[in-house]
Amino acid sequence: MRLQPAFPRLRLQIVATDCDAQLLERARTGCYAASSLKELPADLRAAAFDERDGRFCIRAELRGVEFLRQDLREQMPDGPFDLVCLRNVVATYYAVEVQREILARIAARMRPGGALVLGIHESLPPGVSDFTAWPGARAVYRRAETGPRLSSIQAGRSGVSLSSLSLRERDRG
C-alpha cells in the first residue's frame, strides 16, 4: 500500500505455506479480532481492513497471497525470493542438522542479497554460511552474494511454514 506511490511498477508476489490445512484456511479468511491488530497503526488498519461483525477483515484488493500446503522438510515454493519470513519455525522446532538442510534449500531459492527474517529470539544454527547478519537488525540475515544454486540442492527430508515475498518490476510496455 505504502510502496505503490513510490514504486508504481513494483509487483509483489506473496507466497505463504504451512503444513496445517486449518491454519491455512484461517489465513485465507483474513479476518482478525481487534485485539490481534492493537499494534497496527490506526491509519493502516483503516486503509487495509473492513470491520465485519466485530472482526477486521483484509480488503479484497489486498488479498493477493498464494497459499500452499507444504511441509518444508519435503517441499517448498520455487522462488526466487527477495524476502523470506520464517518466524518461530525452523530454528525453534527442528534439530540442528534439519535446520541446516532447510536453510540451505531456502538460500538456494533466494536472490543474492535477499533478506531472511527469523523470530526475534531465533538465530541461525552453527555452520550456516549462506547468510550473514543484517547490520543493526535482530534475527534478520542477508543471503550471501554467492552460494549454491537451486539445482545443486537435493530435496531432502526437511519443513513447516514459509512466508515469502518476491519483488519484481512489471514488464515495460
N, C-alpha and C positions, 0 to 999 in steps of 0.2 A: 504494500500500500504506500508506504513512505518512499520506497525506492523508485517507483514508477515515474514520478515527475522528473527526477534527476537522471534516470536512465530509461528513457522511453522505449528503447529497442531491447531491453533486457527481458528475457523469458525465463521464468522459474519453472523448474520441473521438480516436484517433490514426490519422493517415494518413501512410504512407511511400511515397515514389516514387523510382524510378530508371529510367534508360533501358536498363539492362543486366539482362536476364532472369536470368542466372546469379547476379548479386548479390542480386536479389530472392528467388530460391529459397533462397539461403543465409540470408537474413534470416528468411524464413518458417520455416525449420527451427528457428531459435532455439537452436542448440547451439554451445557455445564451448569452446575449450581452457582449462584452468585458468589458463594464462599470460595470457589475454585478460581475466580477471577479477581479476587480482592487486591492482588498486587499489580494488576494491569491498569495502566493509567486510564482515567475516565474517557478521554478523547479517543483512545484506541478501542476501548470497549464499545463506545457509541458507533464508531466507524466500521467495526468488524462483526458485531453481533446484533441480532434481533432478540428482543425479550419475548418469550412464549411460555405461558403457564408457569411463571416464576423461575424459568431457566433461561440461560443465554445460549443462543444457537448461532453458529458461524453462518454468515450470509452466504447464499448460494453462489454468488460470483467469486467467492474466495475459497471455494471447496475444490481446487484443482490438485487434489492429492491422489496418488495411485496407492492403494492399499494391497499388500501382498501377504499371504500366509506363508511364511518361510521360517525355518529354523536355521540360524546362521552356521550351525555345525554341519549342515548338509547343503545349503544353498543360500545365495544372496543375489540381490539385483546386480546387473552387469556394470552399470556406470557408463562412462566415467563421471565421478562426482567431485565437486569443489568443496563440499561440506558434508561431513558425516557426524551425526549426533548419536552417541552410543551411551547414554546416561544410565548408570546403575545397572549395567548388563554384564558385559564380558569380564571386566575386572572385579566384579562382585561375586558372580556365581560359578565361575569355571576354574579348574586347575590351571596353573601357570602355563603348562605346555599347550593346553587347548586355547588359552588366551593368545599365546603367540601365533598359533595357527590361524585363528580367526583374524587377528590384526594383520597378518601377512596377506591374507586374501582380501581384506578391506583395502590395505595400502595399494594393492595391485589394481584396484578399481577406482582409485583416486588420481586426480591430476596432480602433478608435482606442484608443491606449494599450497595444496588444499588443506583445509582445517579439519581436525578430528577433535570433537568435544566429548569428554567423558563426564561422569558425575563429579561433583565438587570434591568429594572425598576419595576419588579414584586416581590411580596413576598407572602408567604403563608398567608391565612386568619387566624384570631384568632381561636383557638380551634382545630387546626390540630395537632395531636400528632404522626402521623405515620412517620414524617420526622423531622430531625434535621439539622440545618445549617451546611454546609460543611465548616470546618475551613479554613479561608483565601480566600474564594470564595464568589462572589456576586451572588445571585439568584440561587445558587446550594445547593441542600439538599441531605442528605443521608437517605435512607429508614431505619427505626428502625429495630433492630435485632429481635424484637418480634412485633406482631400485628395481625390484623385479616387476616384470610386466604380467598382465593377466594370464597370458598364455603359458607362463612359466610356473604358475601356482596350481597345484593339483587340488581338486575339490576333495576335501577330507571330511573328517567326522566333526567339523567344528560347529553355535548358533543362538539365536534368540531374537532380539528386536533391533531393527536398524531403521533409523530415520535419516534420510539422505536428501540433499539438495544439490541440484545441478544448475549452474548458471550458464546460459548460452545467449548470444545475441541472435535476434531474429534475422532471417535472411533478408538481404537488401533486395528491394525490387518488388 
